Amino acid sequence: MREFSDGFGVGKMKSGNAAVYLLREQFEKFPSSPHKVEACESIASCFLQLGQYADAADWYEAAGRLILSEPSVVPAIRAISALGDYERALDCYRRDEDEEGFTECSTLIRELRRTCASA
C-alpha cells in the first residue's frame, strides 16, 4: 500500500512546511476516520522529518485517538491498532525532552497493552 503523502507528491516538495500545509488541508476534507488516520500519520511524519517533535507527537496522538474512537471495532483491536501511533508519539516526546507528554503517553500505552493482553 502506498503512503498517503505519496499521492500528493509531498516527498518531492522542497519545503517541509508546504507539505504539512497541503496534508492539513486534505485532512480537513476527509469524511472518514481511516483516511483521517492516514493523513495524521503523514503529517506527523513530515513534522518528524523537520525535527518538530512536539508537533509530530500531537499528530501521532491524534491518529491514535481517531483509531480508539472507531465505534464499529472491538476494543482490543482498536488498542492494538492505536498502539503503534502512541509509541511513535512517545518517541517524539522523548526526543523533544517533554517529560509531561512522555509520562502521559507512557501511561496510555500501558493501558492499551493491558487492553490487548486481556483480549
N, CA, C and O atoms as CSV, one atom per row, in Angstrom:
chain,resi,resn,atom,element,x,y,z
A,1,MET,N,N,0.842,-1.183,0.000
A,1,MET,CA,C,0.000,0.000,0.000
A,1,MET,C,C,0.886,1.245,0.000
A,1,MET,O,O,1.829,1.355,0.784
A,2,ARG,N,N,0.579,2.133,-0.852
A,2,ARG,CA,C,1.399,3.326,-0.955
A,2,ARG,C,C,0.995,4.324,0.123
A,2,ARG,O,O,-0.171,4.414,0.506
A,3,GLU,N,N,1.976,5.062,0.595
A,3,GLU,CA,C,1.733,6.012,1.684
A,3,GLU,C,C,0.880,7.174,1.188
A,3,GLU,O,O,1.009,7.625,0.050
A,4,PHE,N,N,0.008,7.643,2.070
A,4,PHE,CA,C,-0.921,8.736,1.774
A,4,PHE,C,C,-0.206,9.932,1.165
A,4,PHE,O,O,-0.650,10.478,0.154
A,5,SER,N,N,0.885,10.333,1.770
A,5,SER,CA,C,1.582,11.543,1.319
A,5,SER,C,C,2.146,11.391,-0.090
A,5,SER,O,O,2.333,12.389,-0.786
A,6,ASP,N,N,2.419,10.159,-0.524
A,6,ASP,CA,C,2.926,9.939,-1.876
A,6,ASP,C,C,1.911,10.385,-2.921
A,6,ASP,O,O,2.283,10.891,-3.980
A,7,GLY,N,N,0.640,10.200,-2.623
A,7,GLY,CA,C,-0.417,10.574,-3.553
A,7,GLY,C,C,-0.472,12.061,-3.825
A,7,GLY,O,O,-1.027,12.482,-4.840
A,8,PHE,N,N,0.081,12.849,-2.954
A,8,PHE,CA,C,0.069,14.300,-3.117
A,8,PHE,C,C,1.439,14.851,-3.512
A,8,PHE,O,O,1.624,16.066,-3.579
A,9,GLY,N,N,2.388,13.970,-3.770
A,9,GLY,CA,C,3.718,14.420,-4.159
A,9,GLY,C,C,4.458,15.129,-3.042
A,9,GLY,O,O,5.337,15.951,-3.303
A,10,VAL,N,N,4.113,14.820,-1.797
A,10,VAL,CA,C,4.709,15.502,-0.646
A,10,VAL,C,C,6.212,15.279,-0.595
A,10,VAL,O,O,6.967,16.191,-0.257
A,11,GLY,N,N,6.646,14.075,-0.927
A,11,GLY,CA,C,8.073,13.773,-0.866
A,11,GLY,C,C,8.905,14.607,-1.817
A,11,GLY,O,O,10.102,14.785,-1.591
A,12,LYS,N,N,8.298,15.126,-2.883
A,12,LYS,CA,C,9.015,15.914,-3.874
A,12,LYS,C,C,9.043,17.406,-3.546
A,12,LYS,O,O,9.752,18.169,-4.203
A,13,MET,N,N,8.290,17.822,-2.552
A,13,MET,CA,C,8.250,19.246,-2.200
A,13,MET,C,C,9.552,19.657,-1.530
A,13,MET,O,O,10.115,18.918,-0.723
A,14,LYS,N,N,10.013,20.839,-1.876
A,14,LYS,CA,C,11.260,21.334,-1.296
A,14,LYS,C,C,11.061,21.818,0.125
A,14,LYS,O,O,11.988,21.765,0.934
A,15,SER,N,N,9.891,22.280,0.433
A,15,SER,CA,C,9.622,22.809,1.766
A,15,SER,C,C,8.764,21.824,2.557
A,15,SER,O,O,7.660,21.472,2.143
A,16,GLY,N,N,9.284,21.393,3.689
A,16,GLY,CA,C,8.513,20.511,4.557
A,16,GLY,C,C,7.261,21.201,5.043
A,16,GLY,O,O,6.224,20.563,5.221
A,17,ASN,N,N,7.351,22.513,5.262
A,17,ASN,CA,C,6.178,23.256,5.723
A,17,ASN,C,C,5.079,23.265,4.668
A,17,ASN,O,O,3.895,23.233,5.006
A,18,ALA,N,N,5.462,23.309,3.390
A,18,ALA,CA,C,4.470,23.257,2.310
A,18,ALA,C,C,3.771,21.903,2.318
A,18,ALA,O,O,2.562,21.821,2.102
A,19,ALA,N,N,4.529,20.853,2.565
A,19,ALA,CA,C,3.958,19.510,2.624
A,19,ALA,C,C,2.961,19.406,3.774
A,19,ALA,O,O,1.868,18.862,3.611
A,20,VAL,N,N,3.335,19.919,4.913
A,20,VAL,CA,C,2.445,19.884,6.078
A,20,VAL,C,C,1.166,20.662,5.782
A,20,VAL,O,O,0.069,20.209,6.108
A,21,TYR,N,N,1.307,21.817,5.173
A,21,TYR,CA,C,0.134,22.633,4.840
A,21,TYR,C,C,-0.805,21.868,3.908
A,21,TYR,O,O,-2.016,21.840,4.132
A,22,LEU,N,N,-0.255,21.251,2.871
A,22,LEU,CA,C,-1.071,20.503,1.923
A,22,LEU,C,C,-1.772,19.330,2.605
A,22,LEU,O,O,-2.954,19.086,2.364
A,23,LEU,N,N,-1.053,18.611,3.448
A,23,LEU,CA,C,-1.649,17.467,4.148
A,23,LEU,C,C,-2.737,17.910,5.123
A,23,LEU,O,O,-3.776,17.258,5.227
A,24,ARG,N,N,-2.509,19.001,5.832
A,24,ARG,CA,C,-3.535,19.515,6.755
A,24,ARG,C,C,-4.803,19.901,5.997
A,24,ARG,O,O,-5.920,19.650,6.448
A,25,GLU,N,N,-4.601,20.509,4.846
A,25,GLU,CA,C,-5.739,20.906,4.022
A,25,GLU,C,C,-6.546,19.667,3.604
A,25,GLU,O,O,-7.776,19.689,3.650
A,26,GLN,N,N,-5.874,18.611,3.207
A,26,GLN,CA,C,-6.543,17.377,2.812
A,26,GLN,C,C,-7.208,16.708,4.018
A,26,GLN,O,O,-8.300,16.152,3.898
A,27,PHE,N,N,-6.558,16.763,5.166
A,27,PHE,CA,C,-7.109,16.161,6.387
A,27,PHE,C,C,-8.511,16.701,6.670
A,27,PHE,O,O,-9.423,15.942,7.000
A,28,GLU,N,N,-8.670,18.006,6.541
A,28,GLU,CA,C,-9.954,18.642,6.833
A,28,GLU,C,C,-11.056,18.194,5.882
A,28,GLU,O,O,-12.235,18.234,6.234
A,29,LYS,N,N,-10.680,17.770,4.686
A,29,LYS,CA,C,-11.669,17.387,3.684
A,29,LYS,C,C,-12.160,15.954,3.826
A,29,LYS,O,O,-13.230,15.623,3.314
A,30,PHE,N,N,-11.411,15.098,4.505
A,30,PHE,CA,C,-11.783,13.685,4.593
A,30,PHE,C,C,-12.940,13.467,5.549
A,30,PHE,O,O,-12.910,13.945,6.683
A,31,PRO,N,N,-13.969,12.742,5.097
A,31,PRO,CA,C,-15.104,12.470,5.963
A,31,PRO,C,C,-14.900,11.239,6.849
A,31,PRO,O,O,-15.540,11.129,7.895
A,32,SER,N,N,-14.032,10.322,6.457
A,32,SER,CA,C,-13.944,9.057,7.194
A,32,SER,C,C,-12.666,8.945,8.023
A,32,SER,O,O,-11.627,9.510,7.681
A,33,SER,N,N,-12.774,8.207,9.112
A,33,SER,CA,C,-11.650,8.032,10.024
A,33,SER,C,C,-10.433,7.374,9.386
A,33,SER,O,O,-9.321,7.857,9.604
A,34,PRO,N,N,-10.579,6.287,8.601
A,34,PRO,CA,C,-9.361,5.667,8.055
A,34,PRO,C,C,-8.509,6.645,7.247
A,34,PRO,O,O,-7.282,6.623,7.341
A,35,HIS,N,N,-9.150,7.494,6.462
A,35,HIS,CA,C,-8.388,8.474,5.691
A,35,HIS,C,C,-7.775,9.530,6.609
A,35,HIS,O,O,-6.645,9.969,6.392
A,36,LYS,N,N,-8.515,9.930,7.622
A,36,LYS,CA,C,-8.003,10.931,8.558
A,36,LYS,C,C,-6.808,10.372,9.345
A,36,LYS,O,O,-5.838,11.087,9.600
A,37,VAL,N,N,-6.884,9.097,9.724
A,37,VAL,CA,C,-5.768,8.469,10.439
A,37,VAL,C,C,-4.521,8.490,9.574
A,37,VAL,O,O,-3.442,8.859,10.039
A,38,GLU,N,N,-4.665,8.098,8.322
A,38,GLU,CA,C,-3.528,8.084,7.413
A,38,GLU,C,C,-2.970,9.496,7.209
A,38,GLU,O,O,-1.755,9.683,7.139
A,39,ALA,N,N,-3.852,10.477,7.114
A,39,ALA,CA,C,-3.406,11.865,6.974
A,39,ALA,C,C,-2.649,12.316,8.219
A,39,ALA,O,O,-1.600,12.951,8.113
A,40,CYS,N,N,-3.175,11.990,9.396
A,40,CYS,CA,C,-2.490,12.350,10.653
A,40,CYS,C,C,-1.085,11.757,10.692
A,40,CYS,O,O,-0.124,12.433,11.059
A,41,GLU,N,N,-0.979,10.489,10.310
A,41,GLU,CA,C,0.323,9.819,10.330
A,41,GLU,C,C,1.291,10.461,9.345
A,41,GLU,O,O,2.479,10.596,9.638
A,42,SER,N,N,0.791,10.856,8.188
A,42,SER,CA,C,1.651,11.518,7.197
A,42,SER,C,C,2.090,12.896,7.673
A,42,SER,O,O,3.244,13.283,7.490
A,43,ILE,N,N,1.174,13.632,8.281
A,43,ILE,CA,C,1.518,14.953,8.828
A,43,ILE,C,C,2.561,14.793,9.933
A,43,ILE,O,O,3.539,15.538,9.985
A,44,ALA,N,N,2.344,13.819,10.813
A,44,ALA,CA,C,3.310,13.563,11.889
A,44,ALA,C,C,4.679,13.221,11.317
A,44,ALA,O,O,5.702,13.695,11.810
A,45,SER,N,N,4.691,12.402,10.284
A,45,SER,CA,C,5.953,12.025,9.650
A,45,SER,C,C,6.679,13.238,9.082
A,45,SER,O,O,7.902,13.338,9.189
A,46,CYS,N,N,5.937,14.155,8.482
A,46,CYS,CA,C,6.548,15.397,7.971
A,46,CYS,C,C,7.169,16.198,9.106
A,46,CYS,O,O,8.307,16.654,9.000
A,47,PHE,N,N,6.420,16.369,10.190
A,47,PHE,CA,C,6.958,17.117,11.328
A,47,PHE,C,C,8.188,16.414,11.910
A,47,PHE,O,O,9.145,17.070,12.322
A,48,LEU,N,N,8.159,15.092,11.942
A,48,LEU,CA,C,9.298,14.332,12.447
A,48,LEU,C,C,10.536,14.601,11.595
A,48,LEU,O,O,11.627,14.812,12.123
A,49,GLN,N,N,10.359,14.593,10.280
A,49,GLN,CA,C,11.474,14.865,9.375
A,49,GLN,C,C,11.994,16.296,9.520
A,49,GLN,O,O,13.173,16.560,9.286
A,50,LEU,N,N,11.119,17.203,9.902
A,50,LEU,CA,C,11.519,18.600,10.116
A,50,LEU,C,C,12.153,18.813,11.498
A,50,LEU,O,O,12.654,19.897,11.799
A,51,GLY,N,N,12.124,17.761,12.333
A,51,GLY,CA,C,12.673,17.879,13.682
A,51,GLY,C,C,11.755,18.609,14.644
A,51,GLY,O,O,12.188,19.046,15.710
A,52,GLN,N,N,10.489,18.742,14.271
A,52,GLN,CA,C,9.498,19.394,15.125
A,52,GLN,C,C,8.751,18.295,15.890
A,52,GLN,O,O,7.625,17.928,15.553
A,53,TYR,N,N,9.408,17.794,16.910
A,53,TYR,CA,C,8.951,16.598,17.617
A,53,TYR,C,C,7.645,16.788,18.371
A,53,TYR,O,O,6.825,15.871,18.421
A,54,ALA,N,N,7.436,17.956,18.957
A,54,ALA,CA,C,6.188,18.190,19.697
A,54,ALA,C,C,4.991,18.137,18.749
A,54,ALA,O,O,3.966,17.536,19.071
A,55,ASP,N,N,5.123,18.764,17.583
A,55,ASP,CA,C,4.037,18.723,16.604
A,55,ASP,C,C,3.822,17.303,16.086
A,55,ASP,O,O,2.684,16.867,15.915
A,56,ALA,N,N,4.909,16.589,15.838
A,56,ALA,CA,C,4.798,15.204,15.371
A,56,ALA,C,C,4.064,14.355,16.405
A,56,ALA,O,O,3.191,13.562,16.052
A,57,ALA,N,N,4.415,14.520,17.674
A,57,ALA,CA,C,3.757,13.755,18.739
A,57,ALA,C,C,2.262,14.050,18.777
A,57,ALA,O,O,1.447,13.139,18.924
A,58,ASP,N,N,1.905,15.326,18.644
A,58,ASP,CA,C,0.479,15.698,18.653
A,58,ASP,C,C,-0.289,14.995,17.538
A,58,ASP,O,O,-1.402,14.519,17.758
A,59,TRP,N,N,0.295,14.928,16.347
A,59,TRP,CA,C,-0.400,14.309,15.214
A,59,TRP,C,C,-0.437,12.790,15.336
A,59,TRP,O,O,-1.419,12.168,14.932
A,60,TYR,N,N,0.619,12.179,15.887
A,60,TYR,CA,C,0.560,10.725,16.128
A,60,TYR,C,C,-0.528,10.412,17.151
A,60,TYR,O,O,-1.269,9.440,17.005
A,61,GLU,N,N,-0.616,11.242,18.184
A,61,GLU,CA,C,-1.670,11.025,19.178
A,61,GLU,C,C,-3.054,11.255,18.574
A,61,GLU,O,O,-4.006,10.559,18.930
A,62,ALA,N,N,-3.175,12.211,17.677
A,62,ALA,CA,C,-4.462,12.444,17.007
A,62,ALA,C,C,-4.867,11.204,16.207
A,62,ALA,O,O,-6.037,10.824,16.196
A,63,ALA,N,N,-3.908,10.583,15.545
A,63,ALA,CA,C,-4.199,9.344,14.811
A,63,ALA,C,C,-4.656,8.257,15.775
A,63,ALA,O,O,-5.613,7.534,15.496
A,64,GLY,N,N,-3.976,8.145,16.900
A,64,GLY,CA,C,-4.358,7.152,17.911
A,64,GLY,C,C,-5.758,7.398,18.449
A,64,GLY,O,O,-6.533,6.458,18.625
A,65,ARG,N,N,-6.084,8.659,18.710
A,65,ARG,CA,C,-7.430,8.985,19.212
A,65,ARG,C,C,-8.508,8.636,18.190
A,65,ARG,O,O,-9.574,8.138,18.552
A,66,LEU,N,N,-8.228,8.897,16.917
A,66,LEU,CA,C,-9.197,8.543,15.871
A,66,LEU,C,C,-9.420,7.024,15.822
A,66,LEU,O,O,-10.552,6.560,15.686
A,67,ILE,N,N,-8.352,6.277,15.933
A,67,ILE,CA,C,-8.454,4.818,15.923
A,67,ILE,C,C,-9.265,4.348,17.123
A,67,ILE,O,O,-10.144,3.496,16.988
A,68,LEU,N,N,-8.975,4.896,18.285
A,68,LEU,CA,C,-9.676,4.479,19.506
A,68,LEU,C,C,-11.144,4.892,19.515
A,68,LEU,O,O,-11.948,4.302,20.236
A,69,SER,N,N,-11.495,5.888,18.730
A,69,SER,CA,C,-12.880,6.356,18.716
A,69,SER,C,C,-13.750,5.625,17.699
A,69,SER,O,O,-14.952,5.876,17.616
A,70,GLU,N,N,-13.157,4.735,16.936
A,70,GLU,CA,C,-13.915,3.994,15.920
A,70,GLU,C,C,-14.906,3.053,16.614
A,70,GLU,O,O,-14.488,2.088,17.254
A,71,PRO,N,N,-16.216,3.321,16.495
A,71,PRO,CA,C,-17.209,2.556,17.255
A,71,PRO,C,C,-17.448,1.128,16.760
A,71,PRO,O,O,-17.907,0.285,17.531
A,72,SER,N,N,-17.154,0.847,15.518
A,72,SER,CA,C,-17.503,-0.456,14.973
A,72,SER,C,C,-16.429,-1.519,15.171
A,72,SER,O,O,-16.556,-2.628,14.652
A,73,VAL,N,N,-15.390,-1.199,15.906
A,73,VAL,CA,C,-14.283,-2.133,16.080
A,73,VAL,C,C,-14.209,-2.582,17.543
A,73,VAL,O,O,-14.474,-1.806,18.461
A,74,VAL,N,N,-13.846,-3.847,17.735
A,74,VAL,CA,C,-13.685,-4.431,19.068
A,74,VAL,C,C,-12.590,-3.661,19.824
A,74,VAL,O,O,-11.562,-3.332,19.233
A,75,PRO,N,N,-12.791,-3.366,21.122
A,75,PRO,CA,C,-11.817,-2.570,21.885
A,75,PRO,C,C,-10.373,-3.085,21.814
A,75,PRO,O,O,-9.445,-2.285,21.695
A,76,ALA,N,N,-10.172,-4.386,21.884
A,76,ALA,CA,C,-8.807,-4.920,21.834
A,76,ALA,C,C,-8.158,-4.650,20.479
A,76,ALA,O,O,-6.962,-4.367,20.411
A,77,ILE,N,N,-8.928,-4.733,19.417
A,77,ILE,CA,C,-8.388,-4.460,18.078
A,77,ILE,C,C,-8.069,-2.977,17.939
A,77,ILE,O,O,-7.054,-2.608,17.348
A,78,ARG,N,N,-8.931,-2.131,18.482
A,78,ARG,CA,C,-8.638,-0.686,18.469
A,78,ARG,C,C,-7.340,-0.410,19.213
A,78,ARG,O,O,-6.504,0.365,18.749
A,79,ALA,N,N,-7.175,-1.045,20.366
A,79,ALA,CA,C,-5.972,-0.830,21.178
A,79,ALA,C,C,-4.723,-1.269,20.424
A,79,ALA,O,O,-3.718,-0.558,20.414
A,80,ILE,N,N,-4.785,-2.433,19.796
A,80,ILE,CA,C,-3.641,-2.931,19.027
A,80,ILE,C,C,-3.326,-1.972,17.879
A,80,ILE,O,O,-2.163,-1.661,17.622
A,81,SER,N,N,-4.358,-1.511,17.199
A,81,SER,CA,C,-4.171,-0.614,16.058
A,81,SER,C,C,-3.599,0.739,16.473
A,81,SER,O,O,-2.780,1.310,15.753
A,82,ALA,N,N,-4.016,1.247,17.611
A,82,ALA,CA,C,-3.576,2.572,18.069
A,82,ALA,C,C,-2.198,2.541,18.726
A,82,ALA,O,O,-1.516,3.564,18.791
A,83,LEU,N,N,-1.798,1.393,19.202
A,83,LEU,CA,C,-0.560,1.284,19.967
A,83,LEU,C,C,0.657,1.824,19.212
A,83,LEU,O,O,1.480,2.525,19.800
A,84,GLY,N,N,0.782,1.515,17.940
A,84,GLY,CA,C,1.934,1.979,17.155
A,84,GLY,C,C,2.023,3.493,17.081
A,84,GLY,O,O,3.108,4.065,17.182
A,85,ASP,N,N,0.869,4.145,16.902
A,85,ASP,CA,C,0.879,5.607,16.833
A,85,ASP,C,C,1.275,6.220,18.170
A,85,ASP,O,O,2.022,7.198,18.213
A,86,TYR,N,N,0.780,5.651,19.253
A,86,TYR,CA,C,1.150,6.178,20.570
A,86,TYR,C,C,2.627,5.903,20.884
A,86,TYR,O,O,3.273,6.715,21.547
A,87,GLU,N,N,3.160,4.788,20.424
A,87,GLU,CA,C,4.582,4.517,20.635
A,87,GLU,C,C,5.451,5.494,19.845
A,87,GLU,O,O,6.501,5.922,20.322
A,88,ARG,N,N,5.008,5.847,18.630
A,88,ARG,CA,C,5.739,6.855,17.853
A,88,ARG,C,C,5.648,8.218,18.543
A,88,ARG,O,O,6.624,8.968,18.570
A,89,ALA,N,N,4.473,8.536,19.104
A,89,ALA,CA,C,4.324,9.795,19.844
A,89,ALA,C,C,5.266,9.804,21.047
A,89,ALA,O,O,5.898,10.818,21.345
A,90,LEU,N,N,5.352,8.669,21.731
A,90,LEU,CA,C,6.233,8.563,22.896
A,90,LEU,C,C,7.685,8.853,22.504
A,90,LEU,O,O,8.397,9.559,23.218
A,91,ASP,N,N,8.111,8.308,21.372
A,91,ASP,CA,C,9.473,8.561,20.896
A,91,ASP,C,C,9.678,10.047,20.606
A,91,ASP,O,O,10.740,10.599,20.894
A,92,CYS,N,N,8.665,10.688,20.037
A,92,CYS,CA,C,8.763,12.124,19.762
A,92,CYS,C,C,8.862,12.927,21.054
A,92,CYS,O,O,9.640,13.878,21.137
A,93,TYR,N,N,8.082,12.551,22.057
A,93,TYR,CA,C,8.172,13.241,23.349
A,93,TYR,C,C,9.563,13.062,23.952
A,93,TYR,O,O,10.113,13.989,24.546
A,94,ARG,N,N,10.126,11.867,23.798
A,94,ARG,CA,C,11.474,11.608,24.309
A,94,ARG,C,C,12.480,12.510,23.597
A,94,ARG,O,O,13.331,13.125,24.241
A,95,ARG,N,N,12.383,12.589,22.278
A,95,ARG,CA,C,13.306,13.422,21.500
A,95,ARG,C,C,13.153,14.900,21.839
A,95,ARG,O,O,14.129,15.649,21.831
A,96,ASP,N,N,11.923,15.315,22.135
A,96,ASP,CA,C,11.645,16.715,22.463
A,96,ASP,C,C,11.957,17.029,23.927
A,96,ASP,O,O,11.891,18.180,24.358
A,97,GLU,N,N,12.296,15.985,24.678
A,97,GLU,CA,C,12.570,16.103,26.113
A,97,GLU,C,C,11.378,16.684,26.862
A,97,GLU,O,O,11.531,17.494,27.777
A,98,ASP,N,N,10.192,16.255,26.455
A,98,ASP,CA,C,8.933,16.684,27.081
A,98,ASP,C,C,8.536,15.625,28.105
A,98,ASP,O,O,7.878,14.641,27.765
A,99,GLU,N,N,8.933,15.827,29.346
A,99,GLU,CA,C,8.689,14.828,30.388
A,99,GLU,C,C,7.200,14.618,30.662
A,99,GLU,O,O,6.765,13.486,30.870
A,100,GLU,N,N,6.428,15.682,30.664
A,100,GLU,CA,C,4.998,15.568,30.932
A,100,GLU,C,C,4.304,14.764,29.826
A,100,GLU,O,O,3.538,13.841,30.106
A,101,GLY,N,N,4.578,15.121,28.583
A,101,GLY,CA,C,3.999,14.386,27.456
A,101,GLY,C,C,4.442,12.937,27.463
A,101,GLY,O,O,3.647,12.036,27.194
A,102,PHE,N,N,5.718,12.711,27.771
A,102,PHE,CA,C,6.267,11.360,27.826
A,102,PHE,C,C,5.541,10.534,28.878
A,102,PHE,O,O,5.158,9.393,28.621
A,103,THR,N,N,5.350,11.106,30.061
A,103,THR,CA,C,4.695,10.390,31.158
A,103,THR,C,C,3.240,10.072,30.830
A,103,THR,O,O,2.786,8.949,31.051
A,104,GLU,N,N,2.509,11.051,30.307
A,104,GLU,CA,C,1.097,10.829,29.959
A,104,GLU,C,C,0.960,9.767,28.868
A,104,GLU,O,O,0.091,8.898,28.942
A,105,CYS,N,N,1.817,9.846,27.866
A,105,CYS,CA,C,1.759,8.893,26.765
A,105,CYS,C,C,2.160,7.491,27.253
A,105,CYS,O,O,1.564,6.498,26.835
A,106,SER,N,N,3.149,7.411,28.120
A,106,SER,CA,C,3.566,6.116,28.685
A,106,SER,C,C,2.423,5.452,29.437
A,106,SER,O,O,2.217,4.243,29.330
A,107,THR,N,N,1.683,6.249,30.198
A,107,THR,CA,C,0.541,5.726,30.948
A,107,THR,C,C,-0.517,5.176,30.000
A,107,THR,O,O,-1.061,4.095,30.228
A,108,LEU,N,N,-0.802,5.906,28.960
A,108,LEU,CA,C,-1.796,5.454,27.983
A,108,LEU,C,C,-1.332,4.182,27.282
A,108,LEU,O,O,-2.141,3.287,27.038
A,109,ILE,N,N,-0.062,4.088,26.959
A,109,ILE,CA,C,0.471,2.883,26.308
A,109,ILE,C,C,0.321,1.673,27.232
A,109,ILE,O,O,-0.032,0.586,26.774
A,110,ARG,N,N,0.583,1.852,28.514
A,110,ARG,CA,C,0.391,0.742,29.463
A,110,ARG,C,C,-1.062,0.293,29.480
A,110,ARG,O,O,-1.344,-0.905,29.508
A,111,GLU,N,N,-1.987,1.250,29.464
A,111,GLU,CA,C,-3.416,0.906,29.445
A,111,GLU,C,C,-3.783,0.164,28.163
A,111,GLU,O,O,-4.536,-0.809,28.201
A,112,LEU,N,N,-3.256,0.619,27.036
A,112,LEU,CA,C,-3.524,-0.050,25.761
A,112,LEU,C,C,-2.971,-1.474,25.768
A,112,LEU,O,O,-3.625,-2.395,25.278
A,113,ARG,N,N,-1.798,-1.655,26.309
A,113,ARG,CA,C,-1.189,-3.005,26.382
A,113,ARG,C,C,-2.012,-3.926,27.289
A,113,ARG,O,O,-2.156,-5.115,27.003
A,114,ARG,N,N,-2.548,-3.378,28.372
A,114,ARG,CA,C,-3.430,-4.182,29.239
A,114,ARG,C,C,-4.682,-4.606,28.482
A,114,ARG,O,O,-5.129,-5.747,28.599
A,115,THR,N,N,-5.242,-3.688,27.712
A,115,THR,CA,C,-6.427,-3.996,26.918
A,115,THR,C,C,-6.113,-5.091,25.902
A,115,THR,O,O,-6.915,-6.000,25.687
A,116,CYS,N,N,-4.938,-4.996,25.278
A,116,CYS,CA,C,-4.522,-6.011,24.304
A,116,CYS,C,C,-4.352,-7.367,24.985
A,116,CYS,O,O,-4.769,-8.393,24.446
A,117,ALA,N,N,-3.742,-7.371,26.167
A,117,ALA,CA,C,-3.473,-8.612,26.887
A,117,ALA,C,C,-4.741,-9.278,27.401
A,117,ALA,O,O,-4.797,-10.500,27.536
A,118,SER,N,N,-5.741,-8.484,27.681
A,118,SER,CA,C,-6.972,-9.053,28.236
A,118,SER,C,C,-7.877,-9.646,27.159
A,118,SER,O,O,-8.905,-10.248,27.467
A,119,ALA,N,N,-7.495,-9.476,25.914
A,119,ALA,CA,C,-8.346,-9.994,24.814
A,119,ALA,C,C,-8.122,-11.474,24.564
A,119,ALA,O,O,-8.754,-12.054,23.681
